[in-house]
Amino acid sequence: MSTMTVSRVINDSELVRPATRERVLAAIDTLAYRPNEAARSLAGFRPVHIAMLYEKGSAYIADILFGSLERARVHRVQFIVEKLKGRTARLSDLQRIVDDGVDALLLAPPLADSPEFLGLLKSLDLPIVVITSSGTRIGLTTVRTNGYEAAREMTRHLVQLGHREIGFIAGNPKHSASADRERGFRDALAENGINCHSEWLVEGRFTYRSGLEAAERILDQAYRPTAIFASNDDMAAATLAVAHRMGIEVPGDLSVCGFDDAPLASSVWPPLTTVHVPTDELSRAAVDLLVEMARARQSGDLRRFDDQVLGYSLVRRQSDAPPRKPERRSAR
């Protein structure tokens, strides 16, 4: 068994198979082993400094932050948080962070969707991990879920309930996650022989206000869908609000589903059926990787670390149901 595997178990890394973890823990218990921090320092491990970079605050960013801080405490590494305010500030702030001796960077979405920013990052000689629900990033290590498959599964769920007329509120077109979720929606419709109505596919910005505007555009039409799938929970919650204001019963007249499983999803009425993205697990796995990458670099190991893909789940609550008869769907 390798030293790296034992180190991962000691540091409670999630990158170790359960069976391997059990064998290592049994050996540790038999030998009464305890990690020696002084020995680590003598072995050449200096304290690791990680900086989390984000652009705009949100409940999703807060979840990433809390999970990362918890994991940083376990690893006994220094963790700082930096908000970047626009393109010019990004350049100067990033240089300052690097000059201050940061060993690794954690990127919260959607920073990794900026080509200019990615170009700058690739010139840095630092371990970098991106948390995302879209695809891999060339030259960067990612910890992610499969947003495309998740959106596809949610759309299939609505189809299985009997819906054939489904609206979709897309996310910010500048975010790669938006394209993946819309593609999953479209592909699920196509594989079931269902048309994607352009008038029911409206662009949002992942914000509550944009969700209000998008839902109004869809529900104020002469003939409306029986279900709306929004690209995140904020926009799904906004859709609920518009439906309530228009006297549309959810889920009787309209099923509404979201994405992310943010705290908001279970606090609105009715509680949202949504895709659960394991944000806390993503953030913990990202910190695990960064610590391992930084310590490997300290020992001269410059190898490429593999991306980590975590699962998602569909959480069904009370905002979806089979559709009613077509005459109940006309605008009021």
C-alpha positions as CSV (number, residue, x, y, z in Angstrom):
1,M,0.0,0.0,0.0
2,S,1.5,3.4,-1.0
3,T,2.4,6.2,1.3
4,M,0.1,8.5,-0.7
5,T,-2.9,6.2,0.0
6,V,-2.2,6.2,3.7
7,S,-1.8,10.0,3.7
8,R,-5.1,10.4,2.0
9,V,-6.8,8.3,4.6
10,I,-5.2,10.2,7.5
11,N,-6.3,13.4,5.9
12,D,-9.9,12.1,5.5
13,S,-9.7,12.4,1.7
14,E,-12.8,11.2,-0.3
15,L,-10.5,10.0,-3.0
16,V,-10.0,6.6,-1.3
17,R,-12.2,3.5,-2.0
18,P,-14.2,2.4,1.1
19,A,-12.5,-1.0,1.3
20,T,-9.0,0.5,1.1
21,R,-10.0,3.1,3.8
22,E,-11.1,0.3,6.1
23,R,-7.8,-1.6,5.7
24,V,-5.7,1.5,6.4
25,L,-7.8,2.5,9.4
26,A,-7.5,-1.1,10.8
27,A,-3.7,-0.9,10.5
28,I,-3.6,2.5,12.1
29,D,-5.7,1.2,15.0
30,T,-3.5,-1.8,15.4
31,L,-0.3,0.2,15.4
32,A,-1.9,3.0,17.6
33,Y,-0.6,5.5,15.0
34,R,-1.2,9.3,15.4
35,P,0.0,11.9,12.8
36,N,2.9,14.0,14.0
37,E,2.6,17.6,12.8
38,A,6.2,18.3,13.7
39,A,7.4,15.4,11.7
40,R,5.4,16.7,8.7
41,S,7.2,20.0,8.9
42,L,10.6,18.2,9.1
43,A,9.6,16.1,6.1
44,G,9.3,19.3,4.1
45,F,5.6,20.1,4.3
46,R,5.1,23.8,5.0
47,P,1.6,25.2,5.7
48,V,-0.7,25.2,2.7
49,H,-2.5,28.4,1.7
50,I,-5.6,28.2,-0.4
51,A,-7.6,31.1,-1.9
52,M,-11.2,30.7,-3.0
53,L,-12.1,33.1,-5.8
54,Y,-15.7,34.1,-6.6
55,E,-17.4,36.9,-8.5
56,K,-20.9,37.3,-7.1
57,G,-22.4,36.2,-3.8
58,S,-25.3,33.7,-3.8
59,A,-26.7,30.9,-1.7
60,Y,-24.8,28.5,-3.9
61,I,-21.5,30.3,-3.3
62,A,-22.2,30.4,0.4
63,D,-22.6,26.6,0.4
64,I,-19.3,26.2,-1.4
65,L,-17.7,28.5,1.1
66,F,-19.0,26.7,4.2
67,G,-18.0,23.2,2.9
68,S,-14.5,24.5,1.9
69,L,-13.9,26.1,5.3
70,E,-15.0,22.9,7.1
71,R,-12.5,20.9,5.0
72,A,-9.7,23.4,5.4
73,R,-10.0,23.1,9.1
74,V,-9.7,19.3,8.9
75,H,-6.5,19.7,6.9
76,R,-5.3,22.5,9.1
77,V,-4.6,24.7,6.0
78,Q,-5.1,28.5,5.7
79,F,-8.1,29.4,3.7
80,I,-8.9,32.9,2.4
81,V,-11.8,34.2,0.3
82,E,-11.4,36.8,-2.4
83,K,-14.3,38.5,-4.3
84,L,-13.2,39.7,-7.7
85,K,-15.0,42.8,-9.1
86,G,-14.8,43.0,-12.8
87,R,-12.1,42.3,-15.4
88,T,-9.5,44.9,-14.5
89,A,-9.8,44.2,-10.8
90,R,-9.4,40.5,-11.5
91,L,-6.0,41.0,-13.0
92,S,-4.7,43.2,-10.2
93,D,-6.3,41.2,-7.4
94,L,-5.1,37.9,-8.7
95,Q,-1.5,39.2,-8.9
96,R,-1.7,40.4,-5.4
97,I,-3.0,37.1,-4.2
98,V,-0.2,35.2,-5.9
99,D,2.4,37.6,-4.6
100,D,1.1,37.0,-1.0
101,G,2.2,33.4,-1.2
102,V,-1.0,31.5,-2.0
103,D,-0.2,27.8,-2.9
104,A,-3.5,26.9,-4.7
105,L,-6.7,28.4,-6.1
106,L,-10.3,27.2,-5.8
107,L,-12.5,28.7,-8.4
108,A,-16.3,29.0,-7.8
109,P,-18.6,29.3,-10.8
110,P,-18.9,31.2,-13.1
111,L,-15.3,32.5,-13.0
112,A,-14.1,29.6,-15.2
113,D,-16.4,30.7,-18.0
114,S,-14.4,33.8,-18.7
115,P,-11.9,33.1,-21.5
116,E,-9.8,36.1,-20.5
117,F,-9.6,35.0,-16.9
118,L,-8.8,31.4,-17.9
119,G,-6.0,32.7,-20.1
120,L,-4.5,34.5,-17.2
121,L,-4.8,31.4,-14.9
122,K,-3.0,29.2,-17.3
123,S,0.1,31.4,-17.0
124,L,0.2,30.9,-13.3
125,D,2.4,28.1,-11.8
126,L,-0.2,27.1,-9.2
127,P,-2.5,24.1,-8.6
128,I,-6.1,25.2,-9.5
129,V,-9.4,23.4,-9.0
130,V,-12.7,24.5,-10.6
131,I,-16.0,23.6,-9.0
132,T,-18.6,23.2,-11.8
133,S,-21.7,21.4,-13.1
134,S,-20.6,21.5,-16.7
135,G,-17.7,19.9,-18.6
136,T,-14.0,19.8,-18.0
137,R,-11.7,22.8,-18.4
138,I,-8.6,22.3,-20.6
139,G,-5.5,22.6,-18.5
140,L,-7.5,22.9,-15.2
141,T,-8.6,20.2,-12.7
142,T,-12.3,20.1,-12.1
143,V,-14.6,18.8,-9.4
144,R,-18.0,18.6,-10.9
145,T,-21.4,17.0,-11.5
146,N,-22.9,16.2,-14.8
147,G,-25.4,19.0,-15.4
148,Y,-26.3,17.8,-18.8
149,E,-27.4,14.3,-17.6
150,A,-29.2,15.9,-14.6
151,A,-31.3,18.2,-16.7
152,R,-32.0,15.3,-19.1
153,E,-33.2,13.1,-16.2
154,M,-35.4,15.9,-14.8
155,T,-37.0,16.4,-18.2
156,R,-37.6,12.6,-18.6
157,H,-39.2,12.7,-15.2
158,L,-41.7,15.3,-16.4
159,V,-42.4,13.3,-19.5
160,Q,-42.9,10.1,-17.5
161,L,-45.6,12.0,-15.5
162,G,-47.4,12.6,-18.7
163,H,-46.3,16.1,-19.7
164,R,-45.8,16.8,-23.4
165,E,-45.9,20.5,-23.3
166,I,-43.0,21.7,-21.2
167,G,-41.5,25.2,-20.9
168,F,-37.9,25.8,-20.0
169,I,-36.2,28.8,-18.3
170,A,-32.5,28.9,-19.4
171,G,-29.7,30.3,-17.3
172,N,-27.2,33.0,-18.2
173,P,-25.9,32.3,-21.7
174,K,-22.4,33.3,-20.6
175,H,-22.3,30.4,-18.1
176,S,-21.3,27.0,-19.5
177,A,-23.7,25.3,-17.0
178,S,-26.6,27.0,-18.8
179,A,-25.8,25.4,-22.2
180,D,-25.4,22.0,-20.6
181,R,-28.8,22.1,-18.8
182,E,-30.6,23.4,-21.9
183,R,-29.0,20.7,-24.1
184,G,-30.1,18.1,-21.6
185,F,-33.6,19.5,-21.7
186,R,-33.7,19.5,-25.5
187,D,-32.2,16.1,-25.9
188,A,-34.7,14.5,-23.5
189,L,-37.6,16.0,-25.5
190,A,-36.2,14.9,-28.8
191,E,-35.7,11.3,-27.6
192,N,-39.3,11.2,-26.6
193,G,-40.5,12.7,-29.9
194,I,-41.7,15.9,-28.2
195,N,-41.3,19.3,-29.9
196,C,-39.4,22.1,-28.1
197,H,-41.7,25.2,-28.4
198,S,-39.5,28.2,-28.9
199,E,-42.1,30.5,-27.3
200,W,-41.8,28.4,-24.1
201,L,-38.0,28.5,-23.9
202,V,-37.1,31.8,-22.3
203,E,-33.6,33.0,-21.2
204,G,-33.0,34.0,-17.6
205,R,-29.9,35.0,-15.6
206,F,-30.0,32.6,-12.7
207,T,-31.6,35.4,-10.6
208,Y,-35.1,35.5,-9.0
209,R,-36.0,38.7,-10.9
210,S,-35.0,37.2,-14.2
211,G,-37.1,34.2,-13.3
212,L,-40.1,36.4,-12.7
213,E,-39.8,38.0,-16.1
214,A,-39.2,34.7,-17.9
215,A,-42.2,33.0,-16.1
216,E,-44.5,35.9,-17.0
217,R,-43.5,35.6,-20.7
218,I,-44.4,31.9,-20.7
219,L,-47.5,32.0,-18.6
220,D,-49.1,35.1,-20.1
221,Q,-49.5,33.4,-23.5
222,A,-52.8,32.3,-24.9
223,Y,-51.7,28.6,-24.6
224,R,-49.3,27.7,-21.9
225,P,-47.3,24.5,-21.0
226,T,-48.3,22.1,-18.3
227,A,-44.9,22.2,-16.8
228,I,-41.9,24.5,-16.5
229,F,-38.4,23.4,-15.8
230,A,-36.2,26.2,-14.5
231,S,-32.4,26.1,-14.7
232,N,-32.0,26.9,-11.0
233,D,-34.1,27.1,-7.9
234,D,-34.2,30.9,-7.7
235,M,-35.9,31.0,-11.1
236,A,-38.2,28.1,-10.2
237,A,-39.3,29.9,-7.0
238,A,-40.0,33.0,-9.1
239,T,-42.2,30.8,-11.4
240,L,-44.2,29.7,-8.4
241,A,-44.7,33.3,-7.4
242,V,-46.0,34.3,-10.9
243,A,-48.3,31.2,-11.0
244,H,-49.8,32.2,-7.6
245,R,-50.3,35.7,-8.7
246,M,-52.1,34.6,-11.9
247,G,-54.3,32.1,-10.0
248,I,-52.6,29.1,-11.6
249,E,-52.6,26.1,-9.2
250,V,-49.3,24.4,-8.7
251,P,-49.0,21.4,-9.3
252,G,-52.6,21.0,-10.4
253,D,-52.5,23.3,-13.4
254,L,-48.7,23.7,-13.7
255,S,-45.8,21.6,-12.5
256,V,-42.6,23.5,-11.6
257,C,-39.2,22.0,-11.2
258,G,-35.8,23.6,-10.4
259,F,-32.1,22.7,-10.2
260,D,-29.5,22.8,-7.4
261,D,-31.6,22.0,-4.3
262,A,-30.7,25.3,-2.7
263,P,-32.3,26.0,0.8
264,L,-34.9,28.0,-1.0
265,A,-36.2,24.9,-2.7
266,S,-37.7,23.5,0.5
267,S,-38.9,26.8,2.0
268,V,-41.2,27.9,-0.8
269,W,-44.8,26.6,-1.2
270,P,-45.2,24.1,-2.6
271,P,-41.7,22.8,-2.0
272,L,-39.8,22.4,-5.2
273,T,-39.0,19.2,-7.0
274,T,-35.4,19.8,-8.1
275,V,-32.0,18.3,-8.9
276,H,-29.8,17.9,-5.8
277,V,-26.3,19.1,-6.5
278,P,-24.0,17.9,-3.6
279,T,-22.4,21.3,-3.1
280,D,-20.9,20.4,0.2
281,E,-19.3,17.3,-1.2
282,L,-18.0,19.2,-4.2
283,S,-16.3,21.8,-2.0
284,R,-14.8,19.2,0.3
285,A,-13.5,17.2,-2.6
286,A,-12.0,20.3,-4.1
287,V,-10.1,21.2,-1.0
288,D,-8.9,17.6,-0.7
289,L,-7.5,17.8,-4.2
290,L,-5.9,21.2,-3.7
291,V,-4.2,20.1,-0.5
292,E,-2.9,17.0,-2.2
293,M,-1.8,18.9,-5.3
294,A,0.0,21.6,-3.2
295,R,1.8,19.1,-1.0
296,A,2.8,17.0,-4.1
297,R,4.2,20.1,-5.6
298,Q,6.2,20.9,-2.5
299,S,7.8,17.4,-2.9
300,G,8.5,18.1,-6.6
301,D,5.6,16.0,-8.0
302,L,4.1,18.0,-10.9
303,R,1.8,15.3,-12.3
304,R,-1.6,16.1,-13.7
305,F,-4.4,15.2,-11.2
306,D,-7.6,13.6,-12.5
307,D,-11.0,15.4,-12.5
308,Q,-13.5,14.2,-9.9
309,V,-17.1,13.6,-11.0
310,L,-19.7,13.4,-8.2
311,G,-23.3,12.1,-8.5
312,Y,-26.5,14.1,-8.4
313,S,-30.0,13.0,-7.4
314,L,-33.6,14.0,-8.3
315,V,-35.4,15.2,-5.2
316,R,-39.2,15.0,-5.6
317,R,-41.3,17.3,-3.4
318,Q,-44.7,18.8,-4.0
319,S,-44.4,21.0,-7.0
320,D,-45.0,18.4,-9.8
321,A,-47.8,16.1,-10.7
322,P,-49.4,14.6,-13.9
323,P,-51.0,17.2,-16.1
324,R,-54.7,18.0,-16.0
325,K,-56.9,18.1,-19.1
326,P,-55.9,20.6,-21.9
327,E,-58.8,23.0,-21.3
328,R,-57.4,23.9,-17.8
329,R,-54.2,25.2,-19.4
330,S,-55.5,28.3,-21.3
331,A,-54.4,31.7,-19.9
332,R,-56.8,33.3,-17.5
